Amino acid sequence: MTAGISLRAATRDDARALAELIDFAGEGFGRYLWSQAAAPGQDPLEVGMQRAQREEGGFSYRHATIAEIDGYPAGLLLGYRLASPYLTGNLAALPETVRPLVELEAEVPGSWYVNALAAYPEFRGRGVGTRLLAEAERFASSANASTLSLIVAEQNERAKGLYLRTGYREAARRMLVPFPGLGHRGDWLLLTKKIAAIGPG
């Protein structure tokens, strides 16, 4: 049920919501990565907010769509088309926690990548994720991408269940390297979904 949900493009003023929702989507992975770049005494969430306000890069407000319920931010879709060819660069130079994610992204060059999908806890179960995934399909079709892709932790049953119910299927997996605060192990799963690409206009 997705009644009462409205969608809009994110703005720089949404930086706090974007950072919070990215952190929810990654089960604390965002806050962990931001803590590596935080100054002494700085809240890692502030680093995330600064990155969300950038004009370029994957984690930019320009790639984000906000779902609202009754005028309040309820959820987030962050996505874009992956480069083709997808150049991983020097994988050995990447943090161990990040490397398997980049390896999985490289499996689906040119796909429309759902980098993050999340809803605030108080808005879960109201169709926010389903509505945002439908929007992802619309974006992908407009970008002439025939495949959507995303990565989810194998043991994140709630998120994985949503993706499987909406037609995503496992394409590859890599071992998840645990990070502080994560309460499970298992693999990262690359899920994909084929759609009809309609192209611009």
Backbone torsions as a table, in degrees:
resi	resn	phi	psi	omega
1	MET	NA	117.6	-175.5
2	THR	-118.9	14.7	179.9
3	ALA	-64.6	144.3	177.2
4	GLY	83.9	2.3	178.8
5	ILE	-98.8	127.7	174.9
6	SER	-116.2	150.2	-178.2
7	LEU	-118.0	146.1	175.7
8	ARG	-151.8	157.4	174.8
9	ALA	-69.2	140.2	178.0
10	ALA	-70.5	157.6	174.7
11	THR	-126.2	172.0	177.5
12	ARG	-58.5	-29.9	-178.9
13	ASP	-69.4	-11.1	178.8
14	ASP	-88.7	10.7	-170.1
15	ALA	-54.9	-42.8	-178.7
16	ARG	-64.9	-46.7	179.3
17	ALA	-61.4	-40.6	179.8
18	LEU	-61.8	-46.6	-179.5
19	ALA	-64.0	-43.9	180.0
20	GLU	-62.3	-43.9	-176.8
21	LEU	-72.7	-35.1	174.0
22	ILE	-60.3	-41.5	179.6
23	ASP	-65.3	-40.1	174.7
24	PHE	-60.2	-45.8	-176.6
25	ALA	-59.2	-39.4	-177.4
26	GLY	-92.9	10.6	179.7
27	GLU	53.6	41.4	178.6
28	GLY	94.1	-0.5	-177.8
29	PHE	-67.2	-38.6	178.7
30	GLY	-59.1	-51.8	-178.9
31	ARG	-60.4	-37.9	178.4
32	TYR	-62.4	-47.8	-179.8
33	LEU	-64.3	-41.8	-179.5
34	TRP	-65.1	-30.6	179.3
35	SER	-63.5	-26.9	179.0
36	GLN	-69.8	-24.5	-178.5
37	ALA	-104.3	-4.8	-175.7
38	ALA	-73.7	144.5	173.7
39	ALA	-72.8	159.5	177.9
40	PRO	-53.2	126.8	179.5
41	GLY	82.8	-4.5	-179.1
42	GLN	-84.8	136.2	175.7
43	ASP	-68.1	125.0	178.9
44	PRO	-54.9	-28.7	179.1
45	LEU	-61.9	-31.0	177.4
46	GLU	-64.3	-37.4	176.5
47	VAL	-62.8	-44.4	177.5
48	GLY	-60.3	-41.1	179.0
49	MET	-63.0	-43.1	178.9
50	GLN	-61.8	-39.2	-179.6
51	ARG	-70.6	-35.2	178.1
52	ALA	-65.1	-28.0	-177.4
53	GLN	-83.3	-5.6	179.8
54	ARG	-67.4	154.1	179.4
55	GLU	-83.6	-21.2	-176.6
56	GLU	-129.0	168.9	179.2
57	GLY	98.5	159.3	-178.1
58	GLY	-60.5	-43.2	-179.9
59	PHE	-93.2	72.1	176.4
60	SER	-125.2	146.6	178.2
61	TYR	-57.0	-23.6	-178.2
62	ARG	-66.4	-19.0	179.2
63	HIS	-100.6	8.5	-170.5
64	ALA	-111.3	144.5	173.1
65	THR	-121.7	132.8	180.0
66	ILE	-103.5	132.1	170.4
67	ALA	-95.5	133.0	179.1
68	GLU	-119.4	146.3	171.4
69	ILE	-128.8	122.7	-178.3
70	ASP	54.6	35.1	176.3
71	GLY	82.8	0.8	-179.2
72	TYR	-107.4	139.6	174.8
73	PRO	-59.8	125.9	-177.5
74	ALA	-115.1	-30.7	-176.4
75	GLY	-160.5	173.7	-173.3
76	LEU	-139.9	139.2	164.2
77	LEU	-119.7	124.5	174.3
78	LEU	-120.6	117.8	-176.8
79	GLY	-161.4	164.7	-177.3
80	TYR	-171.2	168.0	178.0
81	ARG	-83.5	130.9	177.5
82	LEU	-73.2	150.6	178.8
83	ALA	-65.3	151.8	174.8
84	SER	-141.1	114.0	2.9
85	PRO	-71.5	156.0	179.2
86	TYR	-96.6	114.5	-176.8
87	LEU	-98.8	117.7	-176.8
88	THR	-80.4	-19.8	-174.0
89	GLY	70.7	-155.8	-178.3
90	ASN	-83.0	96.8	-177.6
91	LEU	-60.2	-34.5	-177.8
92	ALA	-63.5	-22.4	-179.0
93	ALA	-83.5	-11.0	-178.5
94	LEU	-80.3	153.0	172.8
95	PRO	-57.1	144.6	-176.3
96	GLU	-58.0	-32.9	-178.9
97	THR	-70.9	-27.7	-174.6
98	VAL	-89.4	-29.4	-171.7
99	ARG	-53.7	-47.0	-178.6
100	PRO	-64.2	-28.9	178.7
101	LEU	-68.5	-42.9	178.6
102	VAL	-65.7	-39.0	178.0
103	GLU	-61.2	-39.9	179.4
104	LEU	-70.6	-41.0	176.7
105	GLU	-57.7	-38.0	-178.5
106	ALA	-66.1	-15.7	178.6
107	GLU	-74.1	-18.5	-173.3
108	VAL	-130.5	56.6	179.1
109	PRO	-60.0	140.4	177.6
110	GLY	82.3	-5.7	177.6
111	SER	-77.5	160.5	173.9
112	TRP	-88.9	116.0	-166.8
113	TYR	-99.8	120.3	172.9
114	VAL	-82.7	93.3	-178.1
115	ASN	-66.1	-38.9	-179.5
116	ALA	-154.2	142.4	174.1
117	LEU	-141.4	125.7	-176.9
118	ALA	-157.8	156.0	172.4
119	ALA	-132.0	148.5	173.2
120	TYR	-62.5	145.2	-176.6
121	PRO	-51.0	-39.6	-176.6
122	GLU	-70.9	-12.0	179.8
123	PHE	-109.8	4.7	-179.2
124	ARG	-73.2	151.5	-179.2
125	GLY	82.1	10.9	-178.5
126	ARG	-115.2	13.3	175.1
127	GLY	88.6	9.5	-178.1
128	VAL	-62.7	-47.7	-178.6
129	GLY	-62.4	-42.3	179.2
130	THR	-61.7	-42.9	-179.8
131	ARG	-65.3	-41.2	-179.3
132	LEU	-70.4	-34.0	175.9
133	LEU	-66.6	-35.3	175.1
134	ALA	-64.7	-37.3	176.7
135	GLU	-66.2	-37.5	177.1
136	ALA	-59.7	-40.1	177.5
137	GLU	-63.6	-39.1	178.8
138	ARG	-64.1	-44.6	177.9
139	PHE	-61.1	-44.2	-177.7
140	ALA	-62.8	-44.3	179.2
141	SER	-62.0	-42.7	179.9
142	SER	-64.9	-29.6	179.0
143	ALA	-86.7	6.2	179.6
144	ASN	61.4	33.0	174.7
145	ALA	-98.0	131.1	-178.0
146	SER	-93.0	-4.8	-178.4
147	THR	-134.8	137.2	168.2
148	LEU	-102.0	150.3	178.7
149	SER	-141.1	156.4	175.4
150	LEU	-161.5	164.6	178.3
151	ILE	-124.9	133.7	-179.7
152	VAL	-138.8	147.9	175.6
153	ALA	-69.2	134.7	-177.4
154	GLU	-53.6	-37.7	-175.2
155	GLN	-94.7	6.9	172.3
156	ASN	-84.7	79.5	-169.3
157	GLU	-62.7	-37.3	-177.4
158	ARG	-63.7	-50.4	-179.2
159	ALA	-67.3	-45.2	-178.9
160	LYS	-59.9	-40.4	179.5
161	GLY	-61.4	-41.3	177.8
162	LEU	-61.0	-45.9	-176.9
163	TYR	-66.3	-41.3	179.6
164	LEU	-66.8	-37.3	179.0
165	ARG	-66.1	-27.2	-177.3
166	THR	-98.9	15.3	169.2
167	GLY	101.3	3.3	177.4
168	TYR	-80.4	147.2	179.9
169	ARG	-135.0	150.7	-177.3
170	GLU	-66.9	133.4	178.4
171	ALA	-116.1	-28.1	-179.5
172	ALA	-167.0	168.8	177.2
173	ARG	-151.2	154.9	174.5
174	ARG	-139.6	153.4	-179.9
175	MET	-66.8	131.9	177.4
176	LEU	-77.4	127.8	175.1
177	VAL	-91.8	113.6	-173.9
178	PRO	-60.2	151.3	175.4
179	PHE	-131.7	159.5	-176.2
180	PRO	-56.6	132.7	177.7
181	GLY	96.9	-14.6	179.3
182	LEU	-82.3	128.1	-173.7
183	GLY	-94.3	12.6	-179.8
184	HIS	-147.9	175.1	-179.7
185	ARG	-121.2	-134.8	178.2
186	GLY	88.8	-154.4	-176.3
187	ASP	-117.1	160.1	161.0
188	TRP	-83.3	135.0	177.4
189	LEU	-109.7	131.3	169.8
190	LEU	-91.4	119.1	177.9
191	LEU	-112.0	143.0	179.6
192	THR	-133.6	160.0	176.7
193	LYS	-145.5	129.2	177.9
194	LYS	-84.5	139.1	177.0
195	ILE	-138.5	171.7	176.2
196	ALA	-88.4	118.7	178.2
197	ALA	-83.5	131.8	-178.1
198	ILE	-108.2	-15.5	177.6
199	GLY	78.7	169.7	-178.6
200	PRO	-60.8	146.0	176.1
201	GLY	74.4	NA	NA
